[in-house]
Amino acid sequence: MADYDYDLFVIGAGSGGVRAARIAALSGARVLVAEEHRVGGTCVIRGCVPKKFMVYASEFAHHFKVSDGYGWTIENARFDWTEFLREKDKEIARLSGIYVRNLQNAGAELVHGKARLIDRHTVEVENRGRVTAERILIATGGTPWMPSELPGIEHAITSNEAFHLEELPKRIVIAGGGYIAVEFAGIFNGLGVDTTLVHRGPNILRGFDDDVRAHVAEEMEKRGIKVLLGAQHTAIEKTEAGLVSRLSNGISPCESDVVLFALGRIPYVQNLGLDAAGVALDERGAVKVDEYSRTNVDNIWAVGDVTDRINLTPVAIREGHAFADTEFNKRPSKFDHDTVASAVFSQPPIGSVGLSEADARHRLGGKVDIYLSRFRPMKYTFVGSDERCLIKLVVEQGTEKILGCHVVGPDAPEIIQMAAIALKMGVTKPQWDSTCAVHPTLAEELVTMREKHTPPALGQVA
């Protein structure tokens, strides 16, 4: 039997890599983790967590506006971007420190530096040199994609830089229609920035239910975000007044102080030496794995966004845990990627689990029933606001199994977590409806929809 320096070498100390390393180390394995940036990965350092803090900060302006209708008078309210960044960075440092301590307490070693595969068992680590490992786990996550051929692209930033802007811009143009672009549009708009969202597609949030997509776009515009669809950048020009975004389809140029490109993320596989170890990638550059997260090289695995399966932090954590249980705890495990809930912290936010209406109709040959409700939530009817919620259920005809649940409105991400449990267990519409409503709540609409939704005839307005 070969003698290796470590039982497991993990490349990347994000959520998936750290979970796998901890579980393996707690089993008694010799584990070394390499991280070239800060421990915590995208989610903790430059993703979900700081983004959520920014969402919280940006929501207060809307709260203040609504509070006026409830008799509150708030004078001299102001937002200090610099102070917010300072406190945000302190909290991120604290959370990163917890990740480090958790690794150390489990008995894993940590080295800061870029890791590169030399062969299937050998890794060269910056600040450490070459080490060998019986098993190797790739957990390097993803990185923002930028159109390098676009004239003036050097003037644009990505979501990574958006967390560290020295000052809050007065105007921003955001390119993209995915959840990152939509979330940042809500953030900057809420903080008082003149915000324009530019997306080349016919609607935002591709992959989500079409009713959800249209509803969110409409609500975003109600809050003052300019949404330009069917357009994309042809150039970015720097002028004395700021930046000018040249757009396709004859749309007038947009002037701004910052241009943020959020056109998606790609697996981070650059300079990892995967070819030297013989690790196969798919057509998108993601590491190809089987249901146990094993690559085509039998001692190398990969979890998280670098595999481009479901790019969500909790999924990476579950994949990492399943890998460690299988390889070090003698409990063969694989994560079930079916019926995974997701949230978009747009304004208003989205909670979604299961199939969209279009996907369900395609899969079942159209044999689905739809239950759909749009309404003004109680909090906003009181103040005369036109903001509306959307709740939608996608149900299989015959079995009456609920295939999809979609919520847009206050606390939608919190609501969808509980709905996901029921859908994962295969709940039917009669079982769902047998649950008594909690009143008065937004969520009670989920269990009180009795009438099937009939789509409007062609040419009619919904």
N, C-alpha and C positions, 0 to 999 in steps of 0.2 A: 504494500500500500504506500502511495506517495506521501511524503511528509511536507505539509504546507505550513506557511506562517500563520494562516488564519483558516477557520472553518467557513467564514462568510466575509466577503468584502462587498460593501454597499456603496455604490456611486450615487451620491445625492442624499442630502439630509432634509428633504421635505417630509410631508406628512406620511406618505407611503413608505419611504425608505427608513424613516425613524421608527415607525411601528414595526416593520419587519426586523430591524436591527435589535430593538428592545426585546421582542418575543424570542428571537433566536438567542440573544445573550442570556436571558433569564433561564433558558434551558441548559445553560452551561457551555454554550458554544463560544469560541473565540471570534469576536466580531470587530472589524475595523470599518468605520464610516468615513468617507471623504466628501467634503463639501467645499466648492470653490467660492461660494458667496457667503451668505449668512445662514445659520441653521434655522430651519423653519420652512424654507422653500417659498414657492410663489404665494401660497395661501396666506401664510403668516406675515411675510415680509413685504410683498408687493402684489397682493391679490385680495382674496375674500375678506380678511380681517381689517386691513386699513381701509379698504373700499367701504365696508359696513360702517366704520367710524365716520367716513365722509358722508355716507347716506344719512346717518343720524344727524350730523351737523347741518346738512342741507335741508332737512325736513322742518326745522324750527320756523323758517319764514312762513311756510304754509300753516303751521300750527298757530302762529301769531295772527295770521289773517283770519283763521276760523275762530279764534278766541274772541275776536272783536264782536262776533255775533252772539257770543255767550255772555257779554257784558264786561269783558276784561278790557282794560286800557293799558297798553304796554308802550311806554315812552322811551325814546332814546335807545332802542335796541340796535346793537351793532355787532358785526362779526369781525373777529381778529384772526385772519388767516395764519399769520406767523405764530400766534399763541396756540392755535389749533394744531399746527404741524409739530410744534414743540411737544405738546402733550401726546399727540399720536405717536411720535417717534419714541417717547419714553415707554409707552405701553407696548409697542412692538418689540423694543429691546427687552422688556420684562418677559414677554411671551417667548421670545427666542431663547432667553436664558433658561426658561422652564424646559424647553426641548433639550437643551444641552445637559441640564441636570438629570433629566429622565434617562438619557442615554448613559450617562456616567453611573447613575444609581443601578442601572440594569447590568453594568459590567462591560459595556461596549466602549471601544476606543474611538476617538474622534480626531481627524486631522483636517486642517484647513488647507485646501489646495486642489488644483485641477487633477483629475485622475484620467489615465489613458490606458486602454488595454494594449498589451504587447502580444499576448496570445491568450488562449482560453483560460489559463490559470494565473497569468502574470499581469500585474497592474503597476504602472509607473505613476507615482504620486508626487506632485509638486510639494516641496518641503519635507519629503519623506524618502524618496527613492523607490526602488522596486520591491514589491512584496508579492507573495504568492497566496492563493486562496483556493480551497476545494470548490467552493461555490461563489458565484458572483451575481449580484443583483443590481440591475440598472434601474435607477429611480430618479432620473434627471429632469423630469417634467417637460414643460414646453416653454416657448419663447415667442414674443410678438413677431408677426410677419409684416414686413414692409415691402412695398413695390419699388425695388431699387432703381428701376428704369424710369420712374416718374421724374420729370424735370422739377427740381426744387425740393425733392423729398428730404434733403438734408435739413430743411427748415422745420420739418414736422417732428413731433414727439410721439412716443407710444405710451401705453398705460403705465409702464415702469416709471417714466419721468413725471407723469401727472401727479404722483404722490409726493413730489419734491419740488414743485414749482416755487421759485423764490417769492413770487407775489401772485396774488389772484388776478387773472386777466379780466379786462372789462368785456372782451368779446372772444368767443371761441367757436371754431368750426370743428366738428367731429365727423370723421369719415368712417362709415361702417353701420351695419344694421343688426349686429348680434348683441348678445346680452351685455358685453363690456361697453360697447358704444352707447347703448340705450341707458345703462346705469350711469355712466359718466355724464350723459346729457342731462339726466335728472339732477345729478349732484351739482353741476356747475350752474344750471338754471336756478336751483334752489338757493344757491349762494349769491344770486343776484347778477350772474354773468349772462350777457346776451348770447344765447346758445342756438347754433344751427347744426342740425344733424343731416348729413348727406349720405344717401344710400343708393346704390345702383339698381337694386331690385324693386319690384312693385310694392313690397311691403317689408316692414322690419321683422326681425326675430324668426328667420327661416327655421323650420323644424318644429315650431310651436303650432298649436291649433289656429286655424285661420281666423276664427272669431276673436280669439285672444289677441292676435296680432293687430287686427283692425281696431279693436277696442283700445288697446294700449296706445297706438299711434294717435287716435282721436283724443284721448285723455291727456297725452303729452302736449298736444297742440293747445288744448284748453289752458294748460298751465303756462303757456307762453313760449314753448320750444318750437322753433321753425323746423319742420321735417320736410326735406327735399328728397323725393323718391324718383327713381329712374334717372339718376344723375351720378356722375363720378368725377373725380379730379382728373384734369388733363395737365395741370401744372400748378406749382406754388411759387409765387414771386414775393420777394422781400422788398418792401418799400420803406420810405421814411416814416410812413404812418402805421406800419405793421406788416401783415402778410395778406396777400391776395390769393384766394383760391379760384383758379380757373376751372370751370365746370363744363361737362358735356351737355348735349341736347339744347344748346342755345340758352341755358340758364345764366342769368346775370352773375358776374363774379361776386364772391363774398369776401369782405374785408374783416380781418380779425387780428387779435394779438397773439393767439396761439392756434395752431392746427394740430389736432390729435388724431392719429390714425389708429383705428381699432378694427382692423380687417380680419381678425382671427389670429390664432396661435398655431405654431407648428411644433412637432416634437423636437426637443433639444438633444440632437445626436452629433453635433459638430465636434470634431476633434476628439472623439471618445475612443478611437481605435477599434470600432466595431468590425470594420473590414478585416483587420489583422487577426481578430478572433473568429472570423467567419460568421458573425451574427447577421442574419437576413433582415432586410427592411422591406416594407410594403411600398406601393406606388406613391404614398404621401410622405414617405421617409420615416414612418413609425416602425418601432421594433415589432416584428411579427412574433406572436406568442400563441400557445394553446390555452385550453381552458384552465390549466394550472399555472399560467403565466410563465411557462417555460419556453425559451426560444428554440431555434433549430439546433443550437449547441447545447448538449444535454446537461452541462453544469452551469449554464447562464440563464437567469430569469430576468424579467422586466415587469414593473408595475407602474400604474399611474398614467399621467398624460403622455409619457414617451411612447406608450403603446396605442394611443388614440382610440381607446374603446369608448368609455364614458368618462369625459374629462371633468370629474368632480372630486373634490378632496375626500369626502367620505368613501367614495369608491376606491380611491388609491389606498386609503387606510385598510379597507376590508381586503383588498387584493394582497397588500403586504402582509397582513395578519394570516390570511389563508396560506400564503407561500411559507411563512415561518412555521405554522402548525404542521403543514405537510412534510417539510424537510427536517424539522428539528424536534417536533413534539409527537411524531408518529401518529398524527391525526390527519389523514388525507382530506384536504378541504379545497373547495373552489368557490369563488364568489358568483352568485347568480345575478347576472346583469339585466334580468328582466324586471320590469315594473319598478324602476328607480325614480323616485320623486326628485324634482328640481325646483329651484326658486330663482326668480329674477328680481333683484332689488331696484327695479324701476320705480317710477313715481307716477301712477300707483304700482304696487308690486304684484308679482305673479307667483302663484303656486301651481304646479302641474305634475300629474303622475299618470302614467299609462298612455294609451293611444290618443292621437288627435282624431277628429272626425274623418278627415281625409284618409289617414292611414288605416283606420278601422274599416271604412267602406272599401278600400282597395283590398284589404286582407280578407274580408268576408263577402265580397261581391255585392256590397251595398246593403247588406242585411243588418242594419243598425237602427236604433232609435236614439233620438237626441232630446235631452231635457235642458232647456236654456232659459236663464233669467237675467235680465238687466234691470237694475234698480238703483235708486239713490239711497245710500246708507243713512241710517237714522241720524248719525252725527251731522251730516251735511244737509239733510232736509230742514233741520232746525234753523240753519243760517241761510237757507235759500240758495245753496250751491248747486250747480248742475253736475257735479262730479258723480259718476256712476260706477257701480260694481258690475261684474259679470261672473256668473256661476254656470258651469256647463258639465253635464254628464253624458258620456258616450256609452250606450248599452247595446249588447248583442241581442238581436231578436231571437226568440225561442227560449234560450237559456236564461235570459235577462241578467247575465253577468255584466257587471260594470267594468268596462274596458278602459275608461279614461275619466279623469276628474280634473277640471281646470277652474281656477279661481283667480280673479283680478279684483283687488281692492285691499283696504286696510287689513293687515295681519294675514294676508293670503299665504305667505310662507309658513307661518305657524299653523294655520288650518290644514295645509296640505300634508304635513307630517303625519297627523292622525289619520287622514283619509288614505294615505299610502299603506298603512297597516291593513286596513280593510281590503283594499284592492289586492294587496299581496296575498291575502288569505282567500281570494276568489269570491268576494261578496257579491250577492245578487241585488237587484233593485228592490225586490220585496223585503229582503233582510235589511237593507239600508233604510228603507222607509219605515220599518218597524221600530226604529230608534226614535225616541221622543225628542222633539226639538228643545233647545235651550234658548229661552226667550228673555229679553230681546237681544238678539245677536245677529250679526251678518251671516254666520255659519248656519243658522237654522234653516236658511233657504235651501241648503243641501238636501235636507230630509223632508222638505215640504213641496217639492216640485212633482206634480202629478200629471200635468198635461204634456204630451209629447210635442216637441217643437216641429212645426212645419215650415221648411224654408220658403222664402218668398218666391213667387213665380218669376221666371226670367224677365228682366226689365223692370221689376218692381223694386222699391227701396225696402230694405229690411227694417 
